Amino acid sequence: MSAFDPLALIDACYAAALEPETRSGAWSDALDGIADAVGARGGVIVSHDPVRTAQTLASGRIADVNLDYGVGGWWQHDTRIRLGRARGIMRPGTVTVDEMYLTAEEKRADPFFQHFIERHRLGNLCAYVGADPMDRYTLSFSAPRDVRKGPFEGAEIERLGLVGPHVIRAFRLTALVGDLRRETEGLTSALERMRAGLIVLDPRGRIRLVSPAAERLATGYLILRTGAVPAAAEPIEGGRFDRFLSDVLPEQTWPRQDRLLLRRRGGGRPLYVEALPLRGDDPLPAAGAGLGGGVILLLRDLLAPATRPIEPLLEQLGLTRAEARVAALVGRGAAPREVADQLAVGESTVRSQLKAVYGKLAIRRQSELAVFITRLDSL
């Protein structure tokens, strides 16, 4: 049993919660660290919601056990869960050990222990039972130990009981962060379909966030610098745009003039700019916390040729959302470097996604992709 630093173990769990995927190495390391502290082989989180019980999260050391338990279907035969429900043992806030479920003699006669536990050379198990704050189903963080070790001791049980609540909270936080990221991606996708850009201003009009689409649309129309107030690129539009900002900032009566058409420096079609109030409690994670109110500037090129979004069609053909976006842009003539700049990713990432596109669509070269995308655009 290794040295016990509860704050470090708890911090590792919450750090892992911010990873975009629950299968990340950060989670595996966090669970293994707790397992070391209680003398176990590894750690695993199991939901007792029958719909999600097979979707377990385990540390790398017991990945084979976890695969057999979930994909192999052994979770449906877990005697501990069955007896825990029947006897009311698995109450939120409880730390359990095998002795609370079965005697050693009962284990030797139980099919789950004989055919699953013994095959993986597992011994006693200690678990913290928590409640899912969203749907009230119970979850457990379990630490199985090697078959060569005896029962868990008092200090080990106390340690798992101390960090267990944080493991459950961090695991749920992982799911919530994932949902939030998907909502943000959905907003970004919707803005792209609208051919719209987004600029977030703080209450004093200073730029906090500029979306990639807004950067493209603002070229020649606005001068944008993070931390500074935006300004019109065309000098004769400067006074009109400044008055527009003055009207829409929170300190002023809302609204006076909340939209305008801005002329481009050097000529060209106008850019539509609309201001939307941002309340201090609005959830806009990409803009950062603590804005205390502000303004969102929505930019749109209303006169741009309408292009039906084909990304949903490409996703139905097996591409991911990112691959579909790359396929559409490259197929319409953009070079990988231009796509990388437009999507704010590395060129190597674009080329890797493009390679995946070719494989999934059975395409060998960019000219074939151009023909394919042209056909989809013409539907």
Contacts in CASP RR format, 6 or more apart in sequence:
PFRMAT RR
TARGET T0000
AUTHOR 0000-0000-0000
METHOD contacts of the structure
MODEL  1
MSAFDPLALIDACYAAALEPETRSGAWSDALDGIADAVGARGGVIVSHDP
VRTAQTLASGRIADVNLDYGVGGWWQHDTRIRLGRARGIMRPGTVTVDEM
YLTAEEKRADPFFQHFIERHRLGNLCAYVGADPMDRYTLSFSAPRDVRKG
PFEGAEIERLGLVGPHVIRAFRLTALVGDLRRETEGLTSALERMRAGLIV
LDPRGRIRLVSPAAERLATGYLILRTGAVPAAAEPIEGGRFDRFLSDVLP
EQTWPRQDRLLLRRRGGGRPLYVEALPLRGDDPLPAAGAGLGGGVILLLR
DLLAPATRPIEPLLEQLGLTRAEARVAALVGRGAAPREVADQLAVGESTV
RSQLKAVYGKLAIRRQSELAVFITRLDSL
1 36 0 8 1.000
1 37 0 8 1.000
1 38 0 8 1.000
1 39 0 8 1.000
1 156 0 8 1.000
2 33 0 8 1.000
2 36 0 8 1.000
2 37 0 8 1.000
2 39 0 8 1.000
3 37 0 8 1.000
4 37 0 8 1.000
4 159 0 8 1.000
6 159 0 8 1.000
6 162 0 8 1.000
6 163 0 8 1.000
9 30 0 8 1.000
9 33 0 8 1.000
9 34 0 8 1.000
9 37 0 8 1.000
9 163 0 8 1.000
10 163 0 8 1.000
10 166 0 8 1.000
12 26 0 8 1.000
12 29 0 8 1.000
12 30 0 8 1.000
12 33 0 8 1.000
13 30 0 8 1.000
13 163 0 8 1.000
13 166 0 8 1.000
13 167 0 8 1.000
13 170 0 8 1.000
13 171 0 8 1.000
14 166 0 8 1.000
14 170 0 8 1.000
14 173 0 8 1.000
15 26 0 8 1.000
15 30 0 8 1.000
16 24 0 8 1.000
16 25 0 8 1.000
16 26 0 8 1.000
16 27 0 8 1.000
16 29 0 8 1.000
16 30 0 8 1.000
16 170 0 8 1.000
16 174 0 8 1.000
17 170 0 8 1.000
17 171 0 8 1.000
17 173 0 8 1.000
17 174 0 8 1.000
17 177 0 8 1.000
18 173 0 8 1.000
18 174 0 8 1.000
18 177 0 8 1.000
19 25 0 8 1.000
19 26 0 8 1.000
19 27 0 8 1.000
19 174 0 8 1.000
20 177 0 8 1.000
20 178 0 8 1.000
20 181 0 8 1.000
22 57 0 8 1.000
22 171 0 8 1.000
22 174 0 8 1.000
22 175 0 8 1.000
23 57 0 8 1.000
27 57 0 8 1.000
27 59 0 8 1.000
27 174 0 8 1.000
28 58 0 8 1.000
28 59 0 8 1.000
28 60 0 8 1.000
29 59 0 8 1.000
30 167 0 8 1.000
30 170 0 8 1.000
31 42 0 8 1.000
31 43 0 8 1.000
31 44 0 8 1.000
31 45 0 8 1.000
31 57 0 8 1.000
31 58 0 8 1.000
31 59 0 8 1.000
31 60 0 8 1.000
31 167 0 8 1.000
32 42 0 8 1.000
32 43 0 8 1.000
32 59 0 8 1.000
32 60 0 8 1.000
32 61 0 8 1.000
34 40 0 8 1.000
34 43 0 8 1.000
34 141 0 8 1.000
34 143 0 8 1.000
34 160 0 8 1.000
34 163 0 8 1.000
34 164 0 8 1.000
34 167 0 8 1.000
35 41 0 8 1.000
35 42 0 8 1.000
35 43 0 8 1.000
35 59 0 8 1.000
35 61 0 8 1.000
35 143 0 8 1.000
37 159 0 8 1.000
37 163 0 8 1.000
38 126 0 8 1.000
38 143 0 8 1.000
38 152 0 8 1.000
38 156 0 8 1.000
38 157 0 8 1.000
38 159 0 8 1.000
38 160 0 8 1.000
39 143 0 8 1.000
39 145 0 8 1.000
39 149 0 8 1.000
39 156 0 8 1.000
40 126 0 8 1.000
40 143 0 8 1.000
40 144 0 8 1.000
40 145 0 8 1.000
41 61 0 8 1.000
41 62 0 8 1.000
41 122 0 8 1.000
41 143 0 8 1.000
41 144 0 8 1.000
41 145 0 8 1.000
41 146 0 8 1.000
42 58 0 8 1.000
42 59 0 8 1.000
42 60 0 8 1.000
42 61 0 8 1.000
42 62 0 8 1.000
42 143 0 8 1.000
42 144 0 8 1.000
43 58 0 8 1.000
43 59 0 8 1.000
43 61 0 8 1.000
43 62 0 8 1.000
43 141 0 8 1.000
43 142 0 8 1.000
43 143 0 8 1.000
43 144 0 8 1.000
44 56 0 8 1.000
44 57 0 8 1.000
44 58 0 8 1.000
44 59 0 8 1.000
44 62 0 8 1.000
44 65 0 8 1.000
44 66 0 8 1.000
44 69 0 8 1.000
44 141 0 8 1.000
44 142 0 8 1.000
44 143 0 8 1.000
44 144 0 8 1.000
45 56 0 8 1.000
45 57 0 8 1.000
45 58 0 8 1.000
45 139 0 8 1.000
45 140 0 8 1.000
45 141 0 8 1.000
45 142 0 8 1.000
45 167 0 8 1.000
45 168 0 8 1.000
45 171 0 8 1.000
46 53 0 8 1.000
46 56 0 8 1.000
46 75 0 8 1.000
46 81 0 8 1.000
46 139 0 8 1.000
46 140 0 8 1.000
46 142 0 8 1.000
47 53 0 8 1.000
47 55 0 8 1.000
47 56 0 8 1.000
47 132 0 8 1.000
47 137 0 8 1.000
47 139 0 8 1.000
48 81 0 8 1.000
48 85 0 8 1.000
48 90 0 8 1.000
48 137 0 8 1.000
48 138 0 8 1.000
48 139 0 8 1.000
48 140 0 8 1.000
49 132 0 8 1.000
49 135 0 8 1.000
49 137 0 8 1.000
52 137 0 8 1.000
53 70 0 8 1.000
53 75 0 8 1.000
53 76 0 8 1.000
53 81 0 8 1.000
54 70 0 8 1.000
54 71 0 8 1.000
54 73 0 8 1.000
54 75 0 8 1.000
55 70 0 8 1.000
56 66 0 8 1.000
56 69 0 8 1.000
56 70 0 8 1.000
56 75 0 8 1.000
57 66 0 8 1.000
57 171 0 8 1.000
58 65 0 8 1.000
58 66 0 8 1.000
62 120 0 8 1.000
62 144 0 8 1.000
64 120 0 8 1.000
65 120 0 8 1.000
65 122 0 8 1.000
65 144 0 8 1.000
68 74 0 8 1.000
68 116 0 8 1.000
68 120 0 8 1.000
69 75 0 8 1.000
69 78 0 8 1.000
69 116 0 8 1.000
74 112 0 8 1.000
74 116 0 8 1.000
75 81 0 8 1.000
77 111 0 8 1.000
77 112 0 8 1.000
77 116 0 8 1.000
78 112 0 8 1.000
79 101 0 8 1.000
79 102 0 8 1.000
79 110 0 8 1.000
79 112 0 8 1.000
79 113 0 8 1.000
80 96 0 8 1.000
80 98 0 8 1.000
80 101 0 8 1.000
80 125 0 8 1.000
80 127 0 8 1.000
81 90 0 8 1.000
83 89 0 8 1.000
83 101 0 8 1.000
83 102 0 8 1.000
84 90 0 8 1.000
84 101 0 8 1.000
89 96 0 8 1.000
89 100 0 8 1.000
89 101 0 8 1.000
90 96 0 8 1.000
90 129 0 8 1.000
90 138 0 8 1.000
90 140 0 8 1.000
91 129 0 8 1.000
92 129 0 8 1.000
92 130 0 8 1.000
92 131 0 8 1.000
92 138 0 8 1.000
93 128 0 8 1.000
93 129 0 8 1.000
93 130 0 8 1.000
93 131 0 8 1.000
93 165 0 8 1.000
94 128 0 8 1.000
94 129 0 8 1.000
95 126 0 8 1.000
95 127 0 8 1.000
95 128 0 8 1.000
95 129 0 8 1.000
95 157 0 8 1.000
95 160 0 8 1.000
95 161 0 8 1.000
96 126 0 8 1.000
96 127 0 8 1.000
96 129 0 8 1.000
96 140 0 8 1.000
97 124 0 8 1.000
97 125 0 8 1.000
97 126 0 8 1.000
97 127 0 8 1.000
97 151 0 8 1.000
97 152 0 8 1.000
97 157 0 8 1.000
98 107 0 8 1.000
98 123 0 8 1.000
98 124 0 8 1.000
98 125 0 8 1.000
98 151 0 8 1.000
99 151 0 8 1.000
102 110 0 8 1.000
102 113 0 8 1.000
107 113 0 8 1.000
107 117 0 8 1.000
108 114 0 8 1.000
117 123 0 8 1.000
118 147 0 8 1.000
121 146 0 8 1.000
121 147 0 8 1.000
122 144 0 8 1.000
122 145 0 8 1.000
122 146 0 8 1.000
122 147 0 8 1.000
123 144 0 8 1.000
123 145 0 8 1.000
123 146 0 8 1.000
123 147 0 8 1.000
123 149 0 8 1.000
123 150 0 8 1.000
124 144 0 8 1.000
124 145 0 8 1.000
124 149 0 8 1.000
124 150 0 8 1.000
124 151 0 8 1.000
124 152 0 8 1.000
125 142 0 8 1.000
125 143 0 8 1.000
125 144 0 8 1.000
125 145 0 8 1.000
126 142 0 8 1.000
126 143 0 8 1.000
126 145 0 8 1.000
126 152 0 8 1.000
126 156 0 8 1.000
126 157 0 8 1.000
126 160 0 8 1.000
127 140 0 8 1.000
127 141 0 8 1.000
127 142 0 8 1.000
127 143 0 8 1.000
127 160 0 8 1.000
128 140 0 8 1.000
128 141 0 8 1.000
128 160 0 8 1.000
128 161 0 8 1.000
128 163 0 8 1.000
128 164 0 8 1.000
128 165 0 8 1.000
128 167 0 8 1.000
128 168 0 8 1.000
129 138 0 8 1.000
129 139 0 8 1.000
129 140 0 8 1.000
130 138 0 8 1.000
130 139 0 8 1.000
130 140 0 8 1.000
130 141 0 8 1.000
130 164 0 8 1.000
130 165 0 8 1.000
130 168 0 8 1.000
131 137 0 8 1.000
131 138 0 8 1.000
131 139 0 8 1.000
131 168 0 8 1.000
132 138 0 8 1.000
132 139 0 8 1.000
132 168 0 8 1.000
132 172 0 8 1.000
133 172 0 8 1.000
134 172 0 8 1.000
139 168 0 8 1.000
139 171 0 8 1.000
139 172 0 8 1.000
141 160 0 8 1.000
141 164 0 8 1.000
141 167 0 8 1.000
141 168 0 8 1.000
141 171 0 8 1.000
143 160 0 8 1.000
145 152 0 8 1.000
152 160 0 8 1.000
180 285 0 8 1.000
184 285 0 8 1.000
184 286 0 8 1.000
185 321 0 8 1.000
188 211 0 8 1.000
189 311 0 8 1.000
189 321 0 8 1.000
191 197 0 8 1.000
191 198 0 8 1.000
191 211 0 8 1.000
191 213 0 8 1.000
192 213 0 8 1.000
192 309 0 8 1.000
192 325 0 8 1.000
193 309 0 8 1.000
194 300 0 8 1.000
195 213 0 8 1.000
195 300 0 8 1.000
195 301 0 8 1.000
195 304 0 8 1.000
195 307 0 8 1.000
196 213 0 8 1.000
196 217 0 8 1.000
196 298 0 8 1.000
196 299 0 8 1.000
196 300 0 8 1.000
197 211 0 8 1.000
197 213 0 8 1.000
197 214 0 8 1.000
197 217 0 8 1.000
197 298 0 8 1.000
197 299 0 8 1.000
197 300 0 8 1.000
198 209 0 8 1.000
198 210 0 8 1.000
198 211 0 8 1.000
198 213 0 8 1.000
198 214 0 8 1.000
198 296 0 8 1.000
198 297 0 8 1.000
198 298 0 8 1.000
198 299 0 8 1.000
199 207 0 8 1.000
199 209 0 8 1.000
199 210 0 8 1.000
199 211 0 8 1.000
199 214 0 8 1.000
199 218 0 8 1.000
199 224 0 8 1.000
199 230 0 8 1.000
199 296 0 8 1.000
199 297 0 8 1.000
199 299 0 8 1.000
200 207 0 8 1.000
200 208 0 8 1.000
200 209 0 8 1.000
200 210 0 8 1.000
200 278 0 8 1.000
200 284 0 8 1.000
200 287 0 8 1.000
200 291 0 8 1.000
200 294 0 8 1.000
200 295 0 8 1.000
200 296 0 8 1.000
200 297 0 8 1.000
201 207 0 8 1.000
201 208 0 8 1.000
201 229 0 8 1.000
201 230 0 8 1.000
201 249 0 8 1.000
201 294 0 8 1.000
201 295 0 8 1.000
201 296 0 8 1.000
201 297 0 8 1.000
202 208 0 8 1.000
202 291 0 8 1.000
202 292 0 8 1.000
202 293 0 8 1.000
202 294 0 8 1.000
203 249 0 8 1.000
203 250 0 8 1.000
203 251 0 8 1.000
203 291 0 8 1.000
203 292 0 8 1.000
203 293 0 8 1.000
203 294 0 8 1.000
204 229 0 8 1.000
204 249 0 8 1.000
205 229 0 8 1.000
205 230 0 8 1.000
205 245 0 8 1.000
205 249 0 8 1.000
205 294 0 8 1.000
205 295 0 8 1.000
206 227 0 8 1.000
206 228 0 8 1.000
206 229 0 8 1.000
207 224 0 8 1.000
207 225 0 8 1.000
207 226 0 8 1.000
207 227 0 8 1.000
207 228 0 8 1.000
207 229 0 8 1.000
207 230 0 8 1.000
208 226 0 8 1.000
208 227 0 8 1.000
208 287 0 8 1.000
208 288 0 8 1.000
208 291 0 8 1.000
209 286 0 8 1.000
209 287 0 8 1.000
209 288 0 8 1.000
210 218 0 8 1.000
210 224 0 8 1.000
210 226 0 8 1.000
212 342 0 8 1.000
212 343 0 8 1.000
212 344 0 8 1.000
213 299 0 8 1.000
214 224 0 8 1.000
214 297 0 8 1.000
214 299 0 8 1.000
215 224 0 8 1.000
216 342 0 8 1.000
217 271 0 8 1.000
217 299 0 8 1.000
217 300 0 8 1.000
217 301 0 8 1.000
218 224 0 8 1.000
218 230 0 8 1.000
218 271 0 8 1.000
218 299 0 8 1.000
220 233 0 8 1.000
220 234 0 8 1.000
220 264 0 8 1.000
220 265 0 8 1.000
220 266 0 8 1.000
221 232 0 8 1.000
221 233 0 8 1.000
221 234 0 8 1.000
221 262 0 8 1.000
221 263 0 8 1.000
221 264 0 8 1.000
221 265 0 8 1.000
221 271 0 8 1.000
222 230 0 8 1.000
222 231 0 8 1.000
222 232 0 8 1.000
222 233 0 8 1.000
222 241 0 8 1.000
222 262 0 8 1.000
222 271 0 8 1.000
223 230 0 8 1.000
223 231 0 8 1.000
223 232 0 8 1.000
223 233 0 8 1.000
224 230 0 8 1.000
229 245 0 8 1.000
230 241 0 8 1.000
230 245 0 8 1.000
230 297 0 8 1.000
231 238 0 8 1.000
231 241 0 8 1.000
231 242 0 8 1.000
232 238 0 8 1.000
232 239 0 8 1.000
232 240 0 8 1.000
232 241 0 8 1.000
232 242 0 8 1.000
232 262 0 8 1.000
233 264 0 8 1.000
233 265 0 8 1.000
234 262 0 8 1.000
234 263 0 8 1.000
234 264 0 8 1.000
234 265 0 8 1.000
234 266 0 8 1.000
235 265 0 8 1.000
236 263 0 8 1.000
237 262 0 8 1.000
237 263 0 8 1.000
240 260 0 8 1.000
241 260 0 8 1.000
241 262 0 8 1.000
243 257 0 8 1.000
244 257 0 8 1.000
244 260 0 8 1.000
244 273 0 8 1.000
244 275 0 8 1.000
246 252 0 8 1.000
247 255 0 8 1.000
247 256 0 8 1.000
247 257 0 8 1.000
247 258 0 8 1.000
248 254 0 8 1.000
248 255 0 8 1.000
248 256 0 8 1.000
248 257 0 8 1.000
248 258 0 8 1.000
248 275 0 8 1.000
248 277 0 8 1.000
248 295 0 8 1.000
249 294 0 8 1.000
249 295 0 8 1.000
250 277 0 8 1.000
250 293 0 8 1.000
250 294 0 8 1.000
250 295 0 8 1.000
254 277 0 8 1.000
255 275 0 8 1.000
258 274 0 8 1.000
258 275 0 8 1.000
258 276 0 8 1.000
259 272 0 8 1.000
259 273 0 8 1.000
259 274 0 8 1.000
259 275 0 8 1.000
260 273 0 8 1.000
261 270 0 8 1.000
261 271 0 8 1.000
261 272 0 8 1.000
261 273 0 8 1.000
262 270 0 8 1.000
262 271 0 8 1.000
262 272 0 8 1.000
262 273 0 8 1.000
263 270 0 8 1.000
264 270 0 8 1.000
264 271 0 8 1.000
269 301 0 8 1.000
269 303 0 8 1.000
270 303 0 8 1.000
271 299 0 8 1.000
271 300 0 8 1.000
271 301 0 8 1.000
272 299 0 8 1.000
272 300 0 8 1.000
272 301 0 8 1.000
272 302 0 8 1.000
273 297 0 8 1.000
273 298 0 8 1.000
273 299 0 8 1.000
274 297 0 8 1.000
274 298 0 8 1.000
274 300 0 8 1.000
275 295 0 8 1.000
275 296 0 8 1.000
275 297 0 8 1.000
275 298 0 8 1.000
276 295 0 8 1.000
276 296 0 8 1.000
276 297 0 8 1.000
276 298 0 8 1.000
277 293 0 8 1.000
277 294 0 8 1.000
277 295 0 8 1.000
277 296 0 8 1.000
278 284 0 8 1.000
278 287 0 8 1.000
278 291 0 8 1.000
278 293 0 8 1.000
278 294 0 8 1.000
278 295 0 8 1.000
278 296 0 8 1.000
279 293 0 8 1.000
280 290 0 8 1.000
280 291 0 8 1.000
280 292 0 8 1.000
280 293 0 8 1.000
280 294 0 8 1.000
282 291 0 8 1.000
282 293 0 8 1.000
284 291 0 8 1.000
307 377 0 8 1.000
308 377 0 8 1.000
308 379 0 8 1.000
310 324 0 8 1.000
310 328 0 8 1.000
310 373 0 8 1.000
310 376 0 8 1.000
310 377 0 8 1.000
310 379 0 8 1.000
311 321 0 8 1.000
311 324 0 8 1.000
311 325 0 8 1.000
311 328 0 8 1.000
312 324 0 8 1.000
313 376 0 8 1.000
313 379 0 8 1.000
314 323 0 8 1.000
314 324 0 8 1.000
314 327 0 8 1.000
314 328 0 8 1.000
314 376 0 8 1.000
315 321 0 8 1.000
315 324 0 8 1.000
317 360 0 8 1.000
317 361 0 8 1.000
318 360 0 8 1.000
319 327 0 8 1.000
319 356 0 8 1.000
319 357 0 8 1.000
319 360 0 8 1.000
319 361 0 8 1.000
320 353 0 8 1.000
320 356 0 8 1.000
322 353 0 8 1.000
323 353 0 8 1.000
323 356 0 8 1.000
323 357 0 8 1.000
323 360 0 8 1.000
325 343 0 8 1.000
326 339 0 8 1.000
326 343 0 8 1.000
326 350 0 8 1.000
326 353 0 8 1.000
326 354 0 8 1.000
326 357 0 8 1.000
327 354 0 8 1.000
327 357 0 8 1.000
327 361 0 8 1.000
327 369 0 8 1.000
327 373 0 8 1.000
328 373 0 8 1.000
329 338 0 8 1.000
329 339 0 8 1.000
329 342 0 8 1.000
329 343 0 8 1.000
330 336 0 8 1.000
330 339 0 8 1.000
330 354 0 8 1.000
330 357 0 8 1.000
330 366 0 8 1.000
330 369 0 8 1.000
330 370 0 8 1.000
331 366 0 8 1.000
331 369 0 8 1.000
331 370 0 8 1.000
331 372 0 8 1.000
331 373 0 8 1.000
331 374 0 8 1.000
332 370 0 8 1.000
332 373 0 8 1.000
332 377 0 8 1.000
333 370 0 8 1.000
334 342 0 8 1.000
336 347 0 8 1.000
336 350 0 8 1.000
336 351 0 8 1.000
336 354 0 8 1.000
337 347 0 8 1.000
337 350 0 8 1.000
339 350 0 8 1.000
340 346 0 8 1.000
340 347 0 8 1.000
340 349 0 8 1.000
340 350 0 8 1.000
343 350 0 8 1.000
357 363 0 8 1.000
357 369 0 8 1.000
358 364 0 8 1.000
358 365 0 8 1.000
358 369 0 8 1.000
361 369 0 8 1.000
361 372 0 8 1.000
363 369 0 8 1.000
363 372 0 8 1.000
END
